[in-house]
Amino acid sequence: MKLAVEMAVMELDGEISAVAVGEDSAKFHGMLRLNEPAAAIIRMLTEDTTPEQIHKTLCETYADSAPEEIAGLLADFLAQLKAEGLLLE
């Protein structure tokens, strides 16, 4: 799975956002406001990856969080991206 559009993640005034860039900006006109884990997921989705690979990386990065909690949040975020047409499986 990967993003259906090319997105750039940026931080401005302490806020993290993702916007479609290049020709894909015509496909998605909005902006995603992200927390750090969501930004990490978007960055990972710029390349073809699997939910399992993303989960493993997040568990390593956020070792203080329960793997089950990370899995649930990841599933919810991926479902949101899919509903917006931003995710290719």
Buried (B, 14 or more C-beta within 10 A) or exposed (E): BEBBBBBBBEEEEEEBBBBBEEEBBEEBEEEBEBEEBBBBBBBBBEEEBEBEEBBEBBBEEBEEEEEEEBBEBBEEBBEEBBEEEBBEE
